[in-house]
C-alpha cells in the first residue's frame, strides 16, 4: 500500500528542465530588460535608488554586483537568468587616472538610460561633470537623468517639509532656501548634460523619517517617461513580471521537492527502527542545497539558522514515531507519511524563503515556521488523496 502511494505521487505531471528553459526563453523574449547606467560618486545614493526601484529594501545590493571591467560592475535583478532590470555601476570616479573610454566602448550600445546621482549639497563635481560630458558625447540620443539626493541634509534631525514642495506644485518658491539655492546651482551645472532633474530623499525605514521614499514616485514616473517605448512596460508592469517569474520557478522546483519527499518517505518506510533517520535528514539537506543552487544562492547562514529549530522538532517527531515500526504495515505507513509531509513542507518553505531573499527581503524564523506548517498540512492532504 505504501509503495503504491509513493508510485502515484512520483507519476504526477510536472515541468521538466527542458520545458522550463523554453518557457524562460519565451518570457525573456516577451519582456525586454532595461539597463540603467548609474554614474555617481561613492555615497551619492546609487544603492538607495536600486533598492527603491527593485523593492529590495533589506538586501545587501553591493554583493549582487558582478565585475564587468576593472572600473565597472553589473547587477541583474532578480537574477542573471531572468533579469527584470539591470544596473551598471561605474566605480572609477574619484580614482586617479580614471578614463571612461573603456566603459563607453563596452557598454555604450547596451545602456538605455543614464542615471546620474549627486548629493544635493555636494558641489565638488568637476570630475563627474567631465566624465558625464564624454559619455553624453559618445551617444547624445540616450536620455540622461540627474537625481539629486540626500535632501534631509538641509534640515538635520528634522522631518521632511509637508507637503513635499515639489509634488505640491510649490517648487521652487516655497521650498526651504538652502534647498532652492543648491538645486538651482546643480541644475545650472548639468544644464546641457541631462534631460531631466529629479529631487529625492530615499532613506531606510529605521532612519526615522515619516516618508522614507521622498520623491520615489516622482523618480519612477520620470524613468518611465525617459525610457524608450519598448522598455516602459517592464517598469510599469514590474509586479506582474516578477510574479510570473516566481510562478515559473515554483513549477520548476516542484518535481525536485516532490522527488526528494518521495525518497524520504521510501527511506522512512523501511521496517527496521532508527536506521532511516540519518538517510531522511541527508535527503532533506540535499533538497535544501538543490533549491538554493537553482536560485543561484548559497545555502545561506540565515536560512540554516532559521531551519535549525524547525529541524529539531522534526527529529523529535521522527524519534517518537520510530517505535511504531514494531506494528506491521501501520508503522511503515505512519513513518512514510510523516517523512513525506515534513520533507515536502521543508522544500516548499525553503522555496518561499529563497524567493523572498532573492527579492531583497530576509524572512523571519516565525514567518518561515508558519509557511512550513501550512505546507506540511498541504502535503498531508496530498498524501491522503493518493490512494
C-alpha positions as CSV (number, residue, x, y, z in Angstrom):
1,X,0.0,0.0,0.0
2,X,2.7,2.4,1.0
3,X,4.8,1.9,-2.2
4,X,1.8,2.1,-4.5
5,X,1.0,5.5,-2.9
6,X,4.6,6.6,-3.5
7,X,4.4,5.5,-7.1
8,X,1.3,7.5,-7.7
9,X,2.9,10.6,-6.2
10,X,6.0,10.1,-8.4
11,X,3.9,9.8,-11.5
12,X,2.4,13.3,-11.2
13,X,2.8,15.7,-14.2
14,X,5.4,18.4,-13.7
15,X,7.5,20.9,-15.6
16,X,10.7,19.3,-17.0
17,X,14.0,21.2,-17.2
18,X,13.7,21.4,-21.0
19,X,10.2,22.8,-20.7
20,X,11.4,25.3,-18.1
21,X,14.1,26.5,-20.4
22,X,11.7,27.0,-23.3
23,X,9.2,28.9,-21.1
24,X,12.0,31.0,-19.6
25,X,13.3,32.0,-23.0
26,X,9.9,32.9,-24.2
27,X,9.3,35.0,-21.1
28,X,12.6,36.9,-21.5
29,X,11.8,37.5,-25.2
30,X,8.4,39.0,-24.4
31,X,9.9,41.4,-21.9
32,X,13.0,43.5,-22.9
33,X,15.2,44.3,-19.9
34,X,16.1,48.0,-19.3
35,X,19.8,48.7,-18.4
36,X,20.3,51.7,-16.2
37,X,23.9,53.1,-16.3
38,X,24.4,54.5,-12.8
39,X,27.0,57.3,-12.7
40,X,27.9,59.0,-9.4
41,X,30.4,59.3,-6.6
42,X,30.5,56.8,-3.8
43,X,27.8,57.6,-1.3
44,X,25.8,59.7,-3.7
45,X,22.7,57.4,-3.4
46,X,23.1,54.9,-6.2
47,X,22.4,51.9,-4.0
48,X,19.4,53.6,-2.4
49,X,17.9,54.1,-5.9
50,X,18.5,50.4,-6.8
51,X,16.8,49.3,-3.6
52,X,13.8,51.6,-4.2
53,X,13.3,50.5,-7.8
54,X,13.7,46.8,-7.1
55,X,11.8,46.8,-3.8
56,X,14.8,45.0,-2.3
57,X,14.8,47.1,0.9
58,X,16.6,44.6,3.1
59,X,19.1,43.4,0.5
60,X,22.9,43.9,0.5
61,X,22.7,45.3,-3.0
62,X,26.5,45.6,-3.3
63,X,27.0,41.8,-3.1
64,X,24.8,41.3,-6.1
65,X,27.0,43.4,-8.4
66,X,29.4,41.4,-10.6
67,X,32.6,42.9,-12.0
68,X,32.5,43.7,-15.7
69,X,35.7,45.7,-16.1
70,X,38.3,47.0,-13.6
71,X,36.2,50.1,-13.1
72,X,32.6,48.9,-13.5
73,X,30.2,46.2,-12.3
74,X,26.7,45.0,-13.2
75,X,23.7,43.9,-11.1
76,X,20.9,41.8,-12.7
77,X,17.7,41.8,-10.7
78,X,16.3,39.4,-9.5
79,X,18.7,37.0,-11.3
80,X,21.0,36.9,-14.3
81,X,18.9,34.0,-15.7
82,X,15.7,36.1,-15.9
83,X,16.5,39.7,-15.2
84,X,13.7,42.3,-14.9
85,X,16.2,45.2,-14.5
86,X,19.9,45.7,-15.0
87,X,22.1,48.2,-13.3
88,X,25.6,49.2,-14.5
89,X,27.7,50.9,-11.8
90,X,30.8,52.9,-12.7
91,X,33.3,52.8,-9.9
92,X,36.2,54.7,-11.4
93,X,35.0,58.1,-10.4
94,X,37.4,59.6,-7.9
95,X,40.2,57.2,-8.7
96,X,43.4,58.7,-10.1
97,X,43.6,58.5,-13.9
98,X,40.1,57.1,-14.5
99,X,39.2,57.3,-18.2
100,X,35.6,56.4,-19.2
101,X,36.6,55.4,-22.7
102,X,36.8,51.7,-21.9
103,X,33.4,51.7,-20.3
104,X,32.0,53.7,-23.2
105,X,33.4,51.2,-25.7
106,X,31.9,48.2,-23.8
107,X,28.6,49.5,-22.6
108,X,27.6,52.5,-24.6
109,X,25.4,50.4,-27.1
110,X,23.6,48.5,-24.3
111,X,22.7,51.1,-21.7
112,X,19.2,52.5,-22.3
113,X,19.3,55.4,-19.8
114,X,21.9,57.2,-17.9
115,X,21.2,57.9,-14.2
116,X,23.5,60.5,-12.6
117,X,23.4,60.6,-8.8
118,X,24.6,63.7,-6.9
119,X,24.1,64.7,-3.3
120,X,22.2,67.9,-3.3
121,X,24.8,69.8,-1.3
122,X,27.9,68.3,-3.0
123,X,29.5,70.8,-5.3
124,X,32.9,69.2,-5.7
125,X,31.8,67.6,-9.0
126,X,34.4,68.6,-11.7
127,X,35.5,65.0,-12.4
128,X,31.9,63.8,-12.6
129,X,30.9,66.5,-14.9
130,X,33.9,65.8,-17.2
131,X,33.1,62.1,-17.3
132,X,29.5,62.7,-18.0
133,X,30.4,65.1,-20.8
134,X,32.4,62.3,-22.5
135,X,29.7,59.7,-22.1
136,X,27.0,62.0,-23.4
137,X,29.2,63.0,-26.4
138,X,29.5,59.3,-27.3
139,X,25.7,58.9,-27.6
140,X,23.7,62.2,-27.3
141,X,20.4,60.5,-28.1
142,X,20.4,58.4,-25.0
143,X,18.4,60.1,-22.3
144,X,20.1,61.2,-19.1
145,X,18.5,61.9,-15.7
146,X,20.1,63.8,-12.8
147,X,18.9,62.6,-9.4
148,X,19.7,65.0,-6.6
149,X,19.7,63.1,-3.3
150,X,20.1,63.5,0.5
151,X,17.7,66.4,0.8
152,X,17.5,65.9,4.5
153,X,21.0,67.4,5.0
154,X,19.3,70.8,4.7
155,X,17.4,70.1,8.0
156,X,19.4,67.7,10.1
157,X,17.3,66.0,12.8
158,X,14.0,67.2,11.4
159,X,11.3,65.7,9.3
160,X,10.8,66.5,5.6
161,X,8.7,69.5,4.8
162,X,5.0,68.8,4.4
163,X,3.7,68.7,1.9
164,X,6.6,67.9,-0.4
165,X,7.1,71.2,-2.1
166,X,7.8,69.6,-5.5
167,X,4.8,67.3,-5.6
168,X,2.6,70.1,-4.2
169,X,3.5,72.3,-7.2
170,X,5.1,74.9,-4.9
171,X,8.7,74.4,-6.2
172,X,10.8,76.5,-6.1
173,X,9.1,79.5,-4.4
174,X,8.1,77.8,-1.1
175,X,11.0,75.3,-0.8
176,X,13.5,75.9,2.0
177,X,16.0,78.5,0.9
178,X,19.1,76.2,1.3
179,X,17.4,73.5,-0.9
180,X,16.3,76.0,-3.5
181,X,19.8,77.6,-3.8
182,X,21.6,74.3,-4.1
183,X,19.1,72.9,-6.5
184,X,19.5,75.9,-8.9
185,X,23.3,75.6,-8.8
186,X,23.2,71.9,-9.7
187,X,20.7,72.5,-12.4
188,X,22.8,75.1,-14.0
189,X,25.9,72.9,-13.7
190,X,24.3,70.0,-15.5
191,X,22.1,72.1,-17.8
192,X,23.4,70.8,-21.1
193,X,24.3,67.3,-19.9
194,X,21.0,65.9,-18.7
195,X,17.4,65.9,-19.9
196,X,15.6,66.0,-16.6
197,X,16.4,66.7,-12.9
198,X,14.6,64.9,-10.0
199,X,14.9,65.7,-6.3
200,X,14.6,62.6,-4.0
201,X,15.5,61.5,-0.5
202,X,15.5,57.7,-0.2
203,X,16.3,56.5,3.3
204,X,15.9,53.3,5.3
205,X,12.8,52.7,7.3
206,X,14.8,52.8,10.6
207,X,16.3,56.2,9.8
208,X,13.2,57.8,11.5
209,X,11.6,59.7,8.6
210,X,7.8,59.5,8.3
211,X,8.3,59.4,4.5
212,X,11.4,57.2,3.8
213,X,10.9,57.5,0.0
214,X,10.5,61.2,-0.6
215,X,10.2,61.7,-4.3
216,X,10.3,58.0,-5.1
217,X,7.1,58.0,-7.2
218,X,8.4,61.1,-9.0
219,X,11.6,59.2,-9.8
220,X,9.8,56.2,-11.1
221,X,7.5,58.2,-13.3
222,X,10.4,60.2,-14.8
223,X,12.3,57.0,-15.6
224,X,9.2,55.6,-17.4
225,X,8.9,58.8,-19.4
226,X,12.6,58.8,-20.4
227,X,12.9,55.1,-21.3
228,X,12.4,54.0,-24.9
229,X,8.8,53.0,-25.5
230,X,9.6,49.3,-25.9
231,X,11.1,49.2,-22.4
232,X,8.5,51.1,-20.5
233,X,6.1,48.2,-20.0
234,X,8.7,46.3,-17.9
235,X,8.8,49.1,-15.4
236,X,5.1,49.7,-15.4
237,X,4.2,46.0,-15.0
238,X,7.1,45.3,-12.7
239,X,5.0,43.4,-10.1
240,X,3.3,41.2,-12.7
241,X,6.5,40.3,-14.3
242,X,8.2,39.3,-11.0
243,X,5.1,37.3,-10.1
244,X,5.2,35.4,-13.4
245,X,8.9,34.5,-12.8
246,X,8.2,33.3,-9.3
247,X,5.5,31.1,-10.6
248,X,7.8,29.6,-13.3
249,X,10.5,29.0,-10.7
250,X,8.0,27.3,-8.4
251,X,6.9,25.0,-11.2
252,X,10.5,24.2,-11.9
253,X,11.2,23.3,-8.3
254,X,8.1,21.2,-7.8
255,X,9.5,17.9,-9.2
256,X,12.6,18.2,-7.1
257,X,10.6,18.9,-3.9
258,X,8.2,16.0,-4.7
259,X,11.0,13.7,-5.7
260,X,13.1,14.2,-2.6
261,X,9.9,13.9,-0.5
262,X,9.1,10.5,-2.1
263,X,12.7,9.4,-1.5
264,X,12.4,10.4,2.2
265,X,9.1,8.5,2.5
266,X,10.7,5.4,0.9
267,X,13.5,5.5,3.4
268,X,11.2,6.0,6.3
269,X,9.1,3.0,5.2
270,X,11.9,0.6,5.9
271,X,10.6,-1.6,8.8
272,X,13.8,-1.5,10.9
273,X,13.7,1.2,13.6
274,X,16.2,4.0,13.7
275,X,18.3,3.1,10.6
276,X,16.2,5.5,8.4
277,X,16.8,8.7,10.4
278,X,20.2,9.6,9.0
279,X,19.0,8.9,5.5
280,X,15.9,11.0,5.8
281,X,17.8,14.0,7.1
282,X,20.5,13.6,4.5
283,X,17.8,13.7,1.8
284,X,16.3,16.9,3.3
285,X,19.7,18.5,3.4
286,X,20.3,17.7,-0.2
287,X,16.9,19.2,-1.1
288,X,17.8,22.5,0.6
289,X,21.1,22.7,-1.2
290,X,19.5,21.9,-4.6
291,X,16.8,24.6,-4.2
292,X,19.5,27.1,-3.2
293,X,21.5,26.2,-6.2
294,X,18.5,26.6,-8.5
295,X,18.0,30.1,-7.2
296,X,21.7,31.0,-7.7
297,X,22.1,31.4,-3.9
298,X,24.4,29.7,-1.5
299,X,22.8,27.7,1.3
300,X,22.9,30.9,3.4
301,X,23.7,31.0,7.1
302,X,20.4,32.8,7.7
303,X,18.4,30.0,6.1
304,X,20.3,27.3,8.0
305,X,19.8,29.2,11.3
306,X,16.1,29.6,10.6
307,X,15.7,25.9,9.7
308,X,17.6,24.8,12.9
309,X,14.7,25.0,15.4
310,X,12.3,23.5,12.9
311,X,14.6,20.6,12.1
312,X,14.9,19.8,15.8
313,X,11.1,19.5,16.0
314,X,11.1,17.1,13.0
315,X,13.8,14.9,14.7
316,X,11.7,14.7,17.9
317,X,8.6,13.6,15.9
318,X,10.5,11.0,14.0
319,X,12.1,9.6,17.1
320,X,8.7,9.1,18.6
321,X,7.3,7.5,15.5
322,X,10.2,5.0,15.2
323,X,8.6,2.9,17.9
324,X,5.5,2.4,15.7
325,X,7.6,0.3,13.3
326,X,7.0,-2.6,15.6
327,X,3.4,-2.6,14.2
328,X,3.5,-4.2,10.8
329,X,2.3,-2.1,7.8
330,X,0.7,0.6,10.0
331,X,4.1,1.7,11.4
332,X,5.6,1.8,8.0
333,X,2.7,3.9,6.6
334,X,2.8,6.3,9.5
335,X,6.6,6.9,9.2
336,X,6.4,7.2,5.4
337,X,3.6,9.8,5.7
338,X,5.5,11.8,8.3
339,X,8.7,11.8,6.3
340,X,6.9,12.8,3.1
341,X,4.9,15.6,4.8
342,X,7.9,17.2,6.6
343,X,10.2,16.9,3.6
344,X,7.6,18.4,1.2
345,X,6.8,21.1,3.7
346,X,10.5,21.9,4.2
347,X,11.0,22.1,0.5
348,X,8.1,24.5,-0.1
349,X,9.1,26.7,2.9
350,X,12.7,26.9,1.6
351,X,11.4,27.8,-1.9
352,X,9.4,30.6,-0.4
353,X,12.4,31.8,1.7
354,X,14.8,31.8,-1.2
355,X,12.4,33.7,-3.5
356,X,11.8,36.3,-0.8
357,X,15.6,36.6,-0.1
358,X,16.4,37.0,-3.8
359,X,13.9,39.8,-4.0
360,X,15.7,41.5,-1.1
361,X,13.6,40.5,1.9
362,X,15.0,38.2,4.6
363,X,12.0,36.5,6.2
364,X,11.9,35.9,10.0
365,X,12.1,32.4,11.6
366,X,8.5,32.8,12.7
367,X,7.3,33.5,9.2
368,X,9.3,30.5,7.9
369,X,7.7,28.4,10.6
370,X,4.2,29.5,9.6
371,X,4.9,28.7,5.9
372,X,6.4,25.3,6.8
373,X,3.4,24.3,8.9
374,X,1.0,25.3,6.2
375,X,2.8,23.3,3.6
376,X,3.0,20.3,5.9
377,X,-0.8,20.4,6.1
378,X,-1.0,20.6,2.3
379,X,1.4,17.7,2.0
380,X,-0.6,15.6,4.4
381,X,-3.7,16.2,2.2
382,X,-1.8,15.3,-0.9
383,X,-0.6,12.0,0.7
384,X,-4.2,11.1,1.8
385,X,-5.5,11.8,-1.7
386,X,-3.1,9.4,-3.4
387,X,-4.8,6.1,-2.6
